[in-house]
Structures are given as structure tokens and as C-alpha cells.
Amino acid sequence: MAEYVEPLGMRILIRKDEPRHRTRGGIVLPDSSEIPTITGRVVEISVQVERNHDFPIRKYDKVLFHPKNAVPVDFESDNLLFVVPVDDIVAVFRRTVAEVPRLESSSESDVEDNGGDF
């Protein structure tokens, strides 16, 4: 029988991203100066959050969260899981969908005149 974690109330379960050991500029950081990582992927959402349309959070979204009220879950030894109140979710990362070019008709002369009848 498989076990899983289901958050209750207005909470979600987040798998914290790995800490960065290199800055975007390429500077390698020593282990003692770890940059605190507060981003992660949504693993599970509670039923209350799923039904509440005021919170546009879905499974697998990448989110930015405030770690103060996050409760660590020791469920998987190789992953950092946290139960986080929805109020501590600061942002959801979204990708923009590229605009699909519209097909334009070549000219109005290509359309037959049906005398107004379709």
C-alpha cells in the first residue's frame, strides 16, 4: 500500500528546489554561504485550494514562497517537502504562450459574391 501526503485546509505541498551553488554570473559559492532558496514545485494541493478560484495554483506550478510558516515533511529522504499555507505563496511562475499568427485572406476579390445570400 502506497503512502502519500495530502495537505489539509488552505495549504499546498511543495518540493523545494535545490539550493544554488553558483550565481547567474558564474561565481562559485562556498558551501558555507548558501543562498536561501524559496522556490519549489507544487506536488499536491488541498481540496479547499483546488475549489477556491481566488488561488490560481495548480499541481506542478513553480512557486515562490515565504519559508517562515512552511512545515518540513520528512517523507522522502532525497526530497525536501514542505506543507505551506496558501497565504505564504508569494508568486506563481508562468510561461507566456507565443501568439499564433492569424491566417489572413489574400484579398477580398478571392471571395465570390453571393448577392448577400449565404
N, C-alpha and C positions, 0 to 999 in steps of 0.2 A: 504494500500500500504506500503510495507516494504522499509525501507531506508538502504543504505549501503554506505561504504566509498570506493571509487576507487582512488588509488594513480595515479598521472599523471607524465609523464616524467620518468626519471630513478630513481624511488622511490618505496619503498615497505611499507606495513602497518604491524607493529609488535605489538603483545600483550606482554608487558613487564612481565617478570617473577616476582613472589612475592619476596620481599627482605628477606634475610635470617636473622633469629634471633638467630641462633645457628651455631657455626663453625663446620667444619667437625670433629674436635676433641671432640666436645660435650660441648664446653664452651658456656653458655648462655650469649648473649649480651644484655646490657640495651637498651631501646628504643632510647636513645639519640645518640648511636654510631652505627647507621645503616650502614651496608656495602653497598656501591652503587652497585646496580645490573644493569648490562648492557647486560643481555641475555634476549632472548624472542623467541616467536614463530611467524613465518610468517603467517599472516592472509590473506593477499591479495598482489598480485604483479601487477604492471602496465603492459600494453600490450607491451611497449617498452622493459622492462626487460624480459618478457616472450619470446619475439622473439630474444633477444640477447643471442647467445650461449656462449659469453665470461663470463657470470654470471650464474653459475650453482646453482641458488637459486630457490627452489620450495615452493609451499604452504606447511605449517605445518613443515618446517625445523626449527630447533633450531639454532639461530644465536647469535653471539657476535657482538655488535655494539657500535660505539662511540656516546655517547649521546649529544655531543655539538650541532650538527645541526638537531637533532631529534625534530620534531614539535609535541607537545602533541595534542591529539584529544579527546575532551570531548563529546564522542558519546554514550558510555555505562558507567553508573555511577560505576559499580562494576569492570570494567576492565581498565587497563592502556594501551591505544593505542597510538602509535607513528607512524608518517609518517617519514621514514628515507631514505635519499639519498643512492643509492647503493654504492657510494664511501665510505660511513661510515660503511659499513658492513665489519668487520674485519675477521670473520671466520664463517664457517658453520660446525656444529657438525654432523658427520656421524657415523653410526654404520657399522662395518665390517661384511660382510656376511661370516658365517662359511663355510669353504671349505667342499664340499660334497665328501665323499670318493668314488673313482672310483671303479667300479667292474672290477676285473681282471679275465681273463680266467684261469681256473685251470692249464692247461698245453697245449702245442701245440699238444700233442697226441690225445686230445679230438676232434680236428678239422679233418674232413675227407679230404683226398687228392683227389681232383677232377681233377688231372692231369693238373692243370693250367687253366682249363676252369671254369668259374663262372656261 
